[in-house]
Amino acid sequence: DGLIGDGDHGMNMNKGFSLFQQRFEKEMFDLSEGLRELGMILLNEIGGSMGPIYGTVFMAMADEADGKDEITVSDLYQMLDQAKKELEELVGARTGDKTLMDTLTPAVAALEKAGQGADMQTALVQMKKAAESGRDSTKDMIAKFGRASRLGERSRGVLDAGAVSCCILLQSFADGIMEVIG
């Protein structure tokens, strides 16, 4: 986000995920516990706006995954939809505001549609494509949130950092699930 933000987004994201890895790489826990621990680190130990935002995402996902031994397409949809709802309450951003919501919202919609009969592999591929399209759509938008919103028209032409990181996270999550299910 150095072109239209304060340049700390990637560093903060790296710090949070690195802390999680350092603390828990030898631990075994279920998906809900892992998401909750990651969310707590991001929420409590990472600066900038992304710590609380992604902390909220992972905590909401953890709550929805709680008690589930296996995750279905419907479960994954519910996890991400709850994260989206909580973010909407927290920050008020919506699709079209040049934020991570431009990635998350179409990804959630793709999962909802896929939940009407698609297998997990197909659903994840559709989610990844929707996330990419959402991320890419931010390039032509004018930022309405964060530091970039101060730039007005000058924020156009650059992908939103939150949309990019959200896409990376969703794709990594999908790839991890696909690796497990084969």
Biotite code that builds the C-alpha atoms (Angstrom):
import biotite.structure as struc

atoms = struc.array([
    struc.Atom([0.000, 0.000, 0.000], chain_id="A", res_id=1, res_name="ASP", atom_name="CA", element="C"),
    struc.Atom([2.967, 2.297, -0.396], chain_id="A", res_id=2, res_name="GLY", atom_name="CA", element="C"),
    struc.Atom([1.499, 4.009, -3.466], chain_id="A", res_id=3, res_name="LEU", atom_name="CA", element="C"),
    struc.Atom([-1.800, 5.076, -1.893], chain_id="A", res_id=4, res_name="ILE", atom_name="CA", element="C"),
    struc.Atom([-1.453, 4.168, 1.796], chain_id="A", res_id=5, res_name="GLY", atom_name="CA", element="C"),
    struc.Atom([1.127, 4.399, 4.524], chain_id="A", res_id=6, res_name="ASP", atom_name="CA", element="C"),
    struc.Atom([3.155, 1.381, 3.384], chain_id="A", res_id=7, res_name="GLY", atom_name="CA", element="C"),
    struc.Atom([2.675, -0.819, 6.453], chain_id="A", res_id=8, res_name="ASP", atom_name="CA", element="C"),
    struc.Atom([0.005, -3.236, 5.259], chain_id="A", res_id=9, res_name="HIS", atom_name="CA", element="C"),
    struc.Atom([2.276, -6.032, 4.048], chain_id="A", res_id=10, res_name="GLY", atom_name="CA", element="C"),
    struc.Atom([4.635, -5.663, 7.000], chain_id="A", res_id=11, res_name="MET", atom_name="CA", element="C"),
    struc.Atom([1.777, -5.887, 9.502], chain_id="A", res_id=12, res_name="ASN", atom_name="CA", element="C"),
    struc.Atom([0.274, -8.898, 7.759], chain_id="A", res_id=13, res_name="MET", atom_name="CA", element="C"),
    struc.Atom([3.671, -10.618, 7.684], chain_id="A", res_id=14, res_name="ASN", atom_name="CA", element="C"),
    struc.Atom([4.231, -9.836, 11.354], chain_id="A", res_id=15, res_name="LYS", atom_name="CA", element="C"),
    struc.Atom([0.891, -11.324, 12.399], chain_id="A", res_id=16, res_name="GLY", atom_name="CA", element="C"),
    struc.Atom([1.205, -14.540, 10.427], chain_id="A", res_id=17, res_name="PHE", atom_name="CA", element="C"),
    struc.Atom([4.863, -14.931, 11.416], chain_id="A", res_id=18, res_name="SER", atom_name="CA", element="C"),
    struc.Atom([3.959, -14.577, 15.108], chain_id="A", res_id=19, res_name="LEU", atom_name="CA", element="C"),
    struc.Atom([1.282, -17.220, 14.682], chain_id="A", res_id=20, res_name="PHE", atom_name="CA", element="C"),
    struc.Atom([3.744, -19.573, 12.994], chain_id="A", res_id=21, res_name="GLN", atom_name="CA", element="C"),
    struc.Atom([6.444, -19.018, 15.625], chain_id="A", res_id=22, res_name="GLN", atom_name="CA", element="C"),
    struc.Atom([4.060, -19.699, 18.494], chain_id="A", res_id=23, res_name="ARG", atom_name="CA", element="C"),
    struc.Atom([2.057, -22.568, 17.078], chain_id="A", res_id=24, res_name="PHE", atom_name="CA", element="C"),
    struc.Atom([3.946, -24.391, 14.320], chain_id="A", res_id=25, res_name="GLU", atom_name="CA", element="C"),
    struc.Atom([4.406, -27.441, 16.576], chain_id="A", res_id=26, res_name="LYS", atom_name="CA", element="C"),
    struc.Atom([0.892, -27.308, 18.034], chain_id="A", res_id=27, res_name="GLU", atom_name="CA", element="C"),
    struc.Atom([-2.062, -29.409, 16.934], chain_id="A", res_id=28, res_name="MET", atom_name="CA", element="C"),
    struc.Atom([-5.539, -27.969, 17.149], chain_id="A", res_id=29, res_name="PHE", atom_name="CA", element="C"),
    struc.Atom([-8.761, -27.927, 15.181], chain_id="A", res_id=30, res_name="ASP", atom_name="CA", element="C"),
    struc.Atom([-9.698, -25.337, 12.569], chain_id="A", res_id=31, res_name="LEU", atom_name="CA", element="C"),
    struc.Atom([-11.757, -23.237, 14.957], chain_id="A", res_id=32, res_name="SER", atom_name="CA", element="C"),
    struc.Atom([-8.966, -23.080, 17.540], chain_id="A", res_id=33, res_name="GLU", atom_name="CA", element="C"),
    struc.Atom([-6.399, -22.179, 14.880], chain_id="A", res_id=34, res_name="GLY", atom_name="CA", element="C"),
    struc.Atom([-8.556, -19.434, 13.415], chain_id="A", res_id=35, res_name="LEU", atom_name="CA", element="C"),
    struc.Atom([-9.265, -18.075, 16.908], chain_id="A", res_id=36, res_name="ARG", atom_name="CA", element="C"),
    struc.Atom([-5.570, -17.996, 17.893], chain_id="A", res_id=37, res_name="GLU", atom_name="CA", element="C"),
    struc.Atom([-4.669, -16.269, 14.626], chain_id="A", res_id=38, res_name="LEU", atom_name="CA", element="C"),
    struc.Atom([-7.504, -13.799, 15.090], chain_id="A", res_id=39, res_name="GLY", atom_name="CA", element="C"),
    struc.Atom([-6.364, -12.973, 18.622], chain_id="A", res_id=40, res_name="MET", atom_name="CA", element="C"),
    struc.Atom([-2.797, -12.310, 17.480], chain_id="A", res_id=41, res_name="ILE", atom_name="CA", element="C"),
    struc.Atom([-3.975, -10.054, 14.673], chain_id="A", res_id=42, res_name="LEU", atom_name="CA", element="C"),
    struc.Atom([-6.512, -8.287, 16.853], chain_id="A", res_id=43, res_name="LEU", atom_name="CA", element="C"),
    struc.Atom([-4.216, -7.675, 19.817], chain_id="A", res_id=44, res_name="ASN", atom_name="CA", element="C"),
    struc.Atom([-0.684, -7.491, 18.477], chain_id="A", res_id=45, res_name="GLU", atom_name="CA", element="C"),
    struc.Atom([-0.735, -5.989, 15.001], chain_id="A", res_id=46, res_name="ILE", atom_name="CA", element="C"),
    struc.Atom([-0.827, -2.294, 14.327], chain_id="A", res_id=47, res_name="GLY", atom_name="CA", element="C"),
    struc.Atom([-2.582, -0.374, 11.635], chain_id="A", res_id=48, res_name="GLY", atom_name="CA", element="C"),
    struc.Atom([-6.131, -0.976, 10.569], chain_id="A", res_id=49, res_name="SER", atom_name="CA", element="C"),
    struc.Atom([-5.551, -4.484, 9.261], chain_id="A", res_id=50, res_name="MET", atom_name="CA", element="C"),
    struc.Atom([-4.900, -6.089, 12.644], chain_id="A", res_id=51, res_name="GLY", atom_name="CA", element="C"),
    struc.Atom([-8.392, -5.411, 13.977], chain_id="A", res_id=52, res_name="PRO", atom_name="CA", element="C"),
    struc.Atom([-9.993, -5.984, 10.582], chain_id="A", res_id=53, res_name="ILE", atom_name="CA", element="C"),
    struc.Atom([-8.418, -9.373, 9.932], chain_id="A", res_id=54, res_name="TYR", atom_name="CA", element="C"),
    struc.Atom([-8.652, -10.262, 13.609], chain_id="A", res_id=55, res_name="GLY", atom_name="CA", element="C"),
    struc.Atom([-12.403, -9.791, 13.273], chain_id="A", res_id=56, res_name="THR", atom_name="CA", element="C"),
    struc.Atom([-12.466, -11.914, 10.107], chain_id="A", res_id=57, res_name="VAL", atom_name="CA", element="C"),
    struc.Atom([-10.678, -14.860, 11.678], chain_id="A", res_id=58, res_name="PHE", atom_name="CA", element="C"),
    struc.Atom([-12.566, -14.667, 14.979], chain_id="A", res_id=59, res_name="MET", atom_name="CA", element="C"),
    struc.Atom([-15.903, -14.679, 13.119], chain_id="A", res_id=60, res_name="ALA", atom_name="CA", element="C"),
    struc.Atom([-14.767, -17.641, 11.034], chain_id="A", res_id=61, res_name="MET", atom_name="CA", element="C"),
    struc.Atom([-13.649, -19.457, 14.206], chain_id="A", res_id=62, res_name="ALA", atom_name="CA", element="C"),
    struc.Atom([-17.049, -18.978, 15.810], chain_id="A", res_id=63, res_name="ASP", atom_name="CA", element="C"),
    struc.Atom([-18.809, -20.449, 12.774], chain_id="A", res_id=64, res_name="GLU", atom_name="CA", element="C"),
    struc.Atom([-16.358, -23.391, 12.557], chain_id="A", res_id=65, res_name="ALA", atom_name="CA", element="C"),
    struc.Atom([-16.654, -24.214, 16.252], chain_id="A", res_id=66, res_name="ASP", atom_name="CA", element="C"),
    struc.Atom([-17.522, -27.858, 16.860], chain_id="A", res_id=67, res_name="GLY", atom_name="CA", element="C"),
    struc.Atom([-17.257, -28.923, 13.233], chain_id="A", res_id=68, res_name="LYS", atom_name="CA", element="C"),
    struc.Atom([-15.009, -31.889, 12.411], chain_id="A", res_id=69, res_name="ASP", atom_name="CA", element="C"),
    struc.Atom([-15.422, -31.416, 8.668], chain_id="A", res_id=70, res_name="GLU", atom_name="CA", element="C"),
    struc.Atom([-16.217, -28.296, 6.695], chain_id="A", res_id=71, res_name="ILE", atom_name="CA", element="C"),
    struc.Atom([-18.766, -28.412, 3.877], chain_id="A", res_id=72, res_name="THR", atom_name="CA", element="C"),
    struc.Atom([-19.256, -25.811, 1.151], chain_id="A", res_id=73, res_name="VAL", atom_name="CA", element="C"),
    struc.Atom([-22.209, -24.516, 3.155], chain_id="A", res_id=74, res_name="SER", atom_name="CA", element="C"),
    struc.Atom([-20.066, -24.301, 6.309], chain_id="A", res_id=75, res_name="ASP", atom_name="CA", element="C"),
    struc.Atom([-17.342, -22.373, 4.485], chain_id="A", res_id=76, res_name="LEU", atom_name="CA", element="C"),
    struc.Atom([-19.959, -20.032, 3.066], chain_id="A", res_id=77, res_name="TYR", atom_name="CA", element="C"),
    struc.Atom([-21.367, -19.443, 6.569], chain_id="A", res_id=78, res_name="GLN", atom_name="CA", element="C"),
    struc.Atom([-17.876, -18.820, 7.972], chain_id="A", res_id=79, res_name="MET", atom_name="CA", element="C"),
    struc.Atom([-17.007, -16.197, 5.377], chain_id="A", res_id=80, res_name="LEU", atom_name="CA", element="C"),
    struc.Atom([-20.488, -14.680, 5.313], chain_id="A", res_id=81, res_name="ASP", atom_name="CA", element="C"),
    struc.Atom([-20.336, -14.132, 9.079], chain_id="A", res_id=82, res_name="GLN", atom_name="CA", element="C"),
    struc.Atom([-16.894, -12.536, 8.702], chain_id="A", res_id=83, res_name="ALA", atom_name="CA", element="C"),
    struc.Atom([-18.317, -10.246, 6.007], chain_id="A", res_id=84, res_name="LYS", atom_name="CA", element="C"),
    struc.Atom([-21.285, -9.268, 8.193], chain_id="A", res_id=85, res_name="LYS", atom_name="CA", element="C"),
    struc.Atom([-19.068, -8.461, 11.168], chain_id="A", res_id=86, res_name="GLU", atom_name="CA", element="C"),
    struc.Atom([-16.750, -6.374, 8.992], chain_id="A", res_id=87, res_name="LEU", atom_name="CA", element="C"),
    struc.Atom([-19.681, -4.452, 7.595], chain_id="A", res_id=88, res_name="GLU", atom_name="CA", element="C"),
    struc.Atom([-20.670, -3.599, 11.161], chain_id="A", res_id=89, res_name="GLU", atom_name="CA", element="C"),
    struc.Atom([-17.101, -2.776, 12.202], chain_id="A", res_id=90, res_name="LEU", atom_name="CA", element="C"),
    struc.Atom([-15.972, -0.566, 9.340], chain_id="A", res_id=91, res_name="VAL", atom_name="CA", element="C"),
    struc.Atom([-19.085, 0.171, 7.308], chain_id="A", res_id=92, res_name="GLY", atom_name="CA", element="C"),
    struc.Atom([-17.336, -0.529, 3.998], chain_id="A", res_id=93, res_name="ALA", atom_name="CA", element="C"),
    struc.Atom([-19.289, -2.086, 1.160], chain_id="A", res_id=94, res_name="ARG", atom_name="CA", element="C"),
    struc.Atom([-18.531, -3.374, -2.297], chain_id="A", res_id=95, res_name="THR", atom_name="CA", element="C"),
    struc.Atom([-17.377, -0.491, -4.484], chain_id="A", res_id=96, res_name="GLY", atom_name="CA", element="C"),
    struc.Atom([-15.537, 1.348, -1.703], chain_id="A", res_id=97, res_name="ASP", atom_name="CA", element="C"),
    struc.Atom([-12.083, 0.069, -2.792], chain_id="A", res_id=98, res_name="LYS", atom_name="CA", element="C"),
    struc.Atom([-11.492, -2.147, 0.248], chain_id="A", res_id=99, res_name="THR", atom_name="CA", element="C"),
    struc.Atom([-11.114, -5.823, 1.010], chain_id="A", res_id=100, res_name="LEU", atom_name="CA", element="C"),
    struc.Atom([-14.911, -6.008, 0.826], chain_id="A", res_id=101, res_name="MET", atom_name="CA", element="C"),
    struc.Atom([-14.536, -5.852, -2.959], chain_id="A", res_id=102, res_name="ASP", atom_name="CA", element="C"),
    struc.Atom([-12.747, -9.211, -2.746], chain_id="A", res_id=103, res_name="THR", atom_name="CA", element="C"),
    struc.Atom([-14.633, -10.821, 0.128], chain_id="A", res_id=104, res_name="LEU", atom_name="CA", element="C"),
    struc.Atom([-18.177, -10.067, -1.043], chain_id="A", res_id=105, res_name="THR", atom_name="CA", element="C"),
    struc.Atom([-17.955, -11.757, -4.465], chain_id="A", res_id=106, res_name="PRO", atom_name="CA", element="C"),
    struc.Atom([-16.058, -14.685, -2.923], chain_id="A", res_id=107, res_name="ALA", atom_name="CA", element="C"),
    struc.Atom([-18.873, -15.181, -0.404], chain_id="A", res_id=108, res_name="VAL", atom_name="CA", element="C"),
    struc.Atom([-21.469, -14.891, -3.177], chain_id="A", res_id=109, res_name="ALA", atom_name="CA", element="C"),
    struc.Atom([-19.633, -17.512, -5.237], chain_id="A", res_id=110, res_name="ALA", atom_name="CA", element="C"),
    struc.Atom([-19.662, -19.909, -2.282], chain_id="A", res_id=111, res_name="LEU", atom_name="CA", element="C"),
    struc.Atom([-23.343, -19.285, -1.688], chain_id="A", res_id=112, res_name="GLU", atom_name="CA", element="C"),
    struc.Atom([-24.097, -20.107, -5.320], chain_id="A", res_id=113, res_name="LYS", atom_name="CA", element="C"),
    struc.Atom([-21.781, -23.138, -5.277], chain_id="A", res_id=114, res_name="ALA", atom_name="CA", element="C"),
    struc.Atom([-23.467, -24.404, -2.124], chain_id="A", res_id=115, res_name="GLY", atom_name="CA", element="C"),
    struc.Atom([-26.459, -25.271, -4.267], chain_id="A", res_id=116, res_name="GLN", atom_name="CA", element="C"),
    struc.Atom([-24.891, -28.557, -5.351], chain_id="A", res_id=117, res_name="GLY", atom_name="CA", element="C"),
    struc.Atom([-21.231, -28.009, -6.236], chain_id="A", res_id=118, res_name="ALA", atom_name="CA", element="C"),
    struc.Atom([-18.537, -30.166, -4.689], chain_id="A", res_id=119, res_name="ASP", atom_name="CA", element="C"),
    struc.Atom([-15.876, -28.541, -2.509], chain_id="A", res_id=120, res_name="MET", atom_name="CA", element="C"),
    struc.Atom([-13.210, -28.463, -5.244], chain_id="A", res_id=121, res_name="GLN", atom_name="CA", element="C"),
    struc.Atom([-15.533, -26.719, -7.713], chain_id="A", res_id=122, res_name="THR", atom_name="CA", element="C"),
    struc.Atom([-16.769, -24.306, -5.045], chain_id="A", res_id=123, res_name="ALA", atom_name="CA", element="C"),
    struc.Atom([-13.217, -23.341, -4.079], chain_id="A", res_id=124, res_name="LEU", atom_name="CA", element="C"),
    struc.Atom([-12.202, -22.740, -7.692], chain_id="A", res_id=125, res_name="VAL", atom_name="CA", element="C"),
    struc.Atom([-15.258, -20.513, -8.154], chain_id="A", res_id=126, res_name="GLN", atom_name="CA", element="C"),
    struc.Atom([-14.483, -18.672, -4.922], chain_id="A", res_id=127, res_name="MET", atom_name="CA", element="C"),
    struc.Atom([-10.890, -18.047, -6.009], chain_id="A", res_id=128, res_name="LYS", atom_name="CA", element="C"),
    struc.Atom([-11.988, -16.676, -9.392], chain_id="A", res_id=129, res_name="LYS", atom_name="CA", element="C"),
    struc.Atom([-14.543, -14.387, -7.757], chain_id="A", res_id=130, res_name="ALA", atom_name="CA", element="C"),
    struc.Atom([-11.928, -13.143, -5.288], chain_id="A", res_id=131, res_name="ALA", atom_name="CA", element="C"),
    struc.Atom([-9.514, -12.375, -8.142], chain_id="A", res_id=132, res_name="GLU", atom_name="CA", element="C"),
    struc.Atom([-12.164, -10.473, -10.077], chain_id="A", res_id=133, res_name="SER", atom_name="CA", element="C"),
    struc.Atom([-13.090, -8.523, -6.972], chain_id="A", res_id=134, res_name="GLY", atom_name="CA", element="C"),
    struc.Atom([-9.461, -7.692, -6.237], chain_id="A", res_id=135, res_name="ARG", atom_name="CA", element="C"),
    struc.Atom([-8.871, -6.561, -9.807], chain_id="A", res_id=136, res_name="ASP", atom_name="CA", element="C"),
    struc.Atom([-11.983, -4.375, -9.800], chain_id="A", res_id=137, res_name="SER", atom_name="CA", element="C"),
    struc.Atom([-10.400, -2.102, -7.173], chain_id="A", res_id=138, res_name="THR", atom_name="CA", element="C"),
    struc.Atom([-7.820, -0.797, -9.625], chain_id="A", res_id=139, res_name="LYS", atom_name="CA", element="C"),
    struc.Atom([-10.334, 1.489, -11.336], chain_id="A", res_id=140, res_name="ASP", atom_name="CA", element="C"),
    struc.Atom([-12.082, 2.625, -8.157], chain_id="A", res_id=141, res_name="MET", atom_name="CA", element="C"),
    struc.Atom([-11.637, 5.730, -6.046], chain_id="A", res_id=142, res_name="ILE", atom_name="CA", element="C"),
    struc.Atom([-10.904, 4.880, -2.405], chain_id="A", res_id=143, res_name="ALA", atom_name="CA", element="C"),
    struc.Atom([-13.594, 5.758, 0.112], chain_id="A", res_id=144, res_name="LYS", atom_name="CA", element="C"),
    struc.Atom([-11.876, 4.428, 3.268], chain_id="A", res_id=145, res_name="PHE", atom_name="CA", element="C"),
    struc.Atom([-8.467, 4.683, 4.900], chain_id="A", res_id=146, res_name="GLY", atom_name="CA", element="C"),
    struc.Atom([-5.565, 6.914, 4.000], chain_id="A", res_id=147, res_name="ARG", atom_name="CA", element="C"),
    struc.Atom([-6.138, 6.363, 0.298], chain_id="A", res_id=148, res_name="ALA", atom_name="CA", element="C"),
    struc.Atom([-9.531, 8.093, 0.564], chain_id="A", res_id=149, res_name="SER", atom_name="CA", element="C"),
    struc.Atom([-7.686, 11.386, 1.074], chain_id="A", res_id=150, res_name="ARG", atom_name="CA", element="C"),
    struc.Atom([-6.226, 11.049, -2.407], chain_id="A", res_id=151, res_name="LEU", atom_name="CA", element="C"),
    struc.Atom([-9.547, 11.082, -4.215], chain_id="A", res_id=152, res_name="GLY", atom_name="CA", element="C"),
    struc.Atom([-9.051, 10.573, -7.945], chain_id="A", res_id=153, res_name="GLU", atom_name="CA", element="C"),
    struc.Atom([-5.324, 9.899, -7.431], chain_id="A", res_id=154, res_name="ARG", atom_name="CA", element="C"),
    struc.Atom([-6.220, 6.581, -5.740], chain_id="A", res_id=155, res_name="SER", atom_name="CA", element="C"),
    struc.Atom([-7.497, 5.293, -9.078], chain_id="A", res_id=156, res_name="ARG", atom_name="CA", element="C"),
    struc.Atom([-5.119, 3.036, -11.002], chain_id="A", res_id=157, res_name="GLY", atom_name="CA", element="C"),
    struc.Atom([-3.761, 1.121, -8.006], chain_id="A", res_id=158, res_name="VAL", atom_name="CA", element="C"),
    struc.Atom([-5.125, -2.098, -6.511], chain_id="A", res_id=159, res_name="LEU", atom_name="CA", element="C"),
    struc.Atom([-6.343, -1.780, -2.931], chain_id="A", res_id=160, res_name="ASP", atom_name="CA", element="C"),
    struc.Atom([-3.915, -3.440, -0.504], chain_id="A", res_id=161, res_name="ALA", atom_name="CA", element="C"),
    struc.Atom([-6.707, -4.963, 1.592], chain_id="A", res_id=162, res_name="GLY", atom_name="CA", element="C"),
    struc.Atom([-8.375, -6.382, -1.509], chain_id="A", res_id=163, res_name="ALA", atom_name="CA", element="C"),
    struc.Atom([-5.048, -7.904, -2.561], chain_id="A", res_id=164, res_name="VAL", atom_name="CA", element="C"),
    struc.Atom([-4.285, -9.407, 0.843], chain_id="A", res_id=165, res_name="SER", atom_name="CA", element="C"),
    struc.Atom([-7.845, -10.731, 1.163], chain_id="A", res_id=166, res_name="CYS", atom_name="CA", element="C"),
    struc.Atom([-7.478, -12.428, -2.219], chain_id="A", res_id=167, res_name="CYS", atom_name="CA", element="C"),
    struc.Atom([-4.157, -13.975, -1.167], chain_id="A", res_id=168, res_name="ILE", atom_name="CA", element="C"),
    struc.Atom([-5.691, -15.234, 2.080], chain_id="A", res_id=169, res_name="LEU", atom_name="CA", element="C"),
    struc.Atom([-8.776, -16.689, 0.392], chain_id="A", res_id=170, res_name="LEU", atom_name="CA", element="C"),
    struc.Atom([-6.674, -18.365, -2.284], chain_id="A", res_id=171, res_name="GLN", atom_name="CA", element="C"),
    struc.Atom([-4.281, -19.792, 0.296], chain_id="A", res_id=172, res_name="SER", atom_name="CA", element="C"),
    struc.Atom([-7.182, -21.030, 2.402], chain_id="A", res_id=173, res_name="PHE", atom_name="CA", element="C"),
    struc.Atom([-8.746, -22.651, -0.675], chain_id="A", res_id=174, res_name="ALA", atom_name="CA", element="C"),
    struc.Atom([-5.439, -24.198, -1.754], chain_id="A", res_id=175, res_name="ASP", atom_name="CA", element="C"),
    struc.Atom([-4.928, -25.617, 1.742], chain_id="A", res_id=176, res_name="GLY", atom_name="CA", element="C"),
    struc.Atom([-8.371, -27.207, 1.733], chain_id="A", res_id=177, res_name="ILE", atom_name="CA", element="C"),
    struc.Atom([-7.848, -28.616, -1.764], chain_id="A", res_id=178, res_name="MET", atom_name="CA", element="C"),
    struc.Atom([-4.524, -30.108, -0.677], chain_id="A", res_id=179, res_name="GLU", atom_name="CA", element="C"),
    struc.Atom([-6.231, -31.887, 2.230], chain_id="A", res_id=180, res_name="VAL", atom_name="CA", element="C"),
    struc.Atom([-9.190, -33.190, 0.228], chain_id="A", res_id=181, res_name="ILE", atom_name="CA", element="C"),
    struc.Atom([-6.965, -34.242, -2.679], chain_id="A", res_id=182, res_name="GLY", atom_name="CA", element="C"),
])
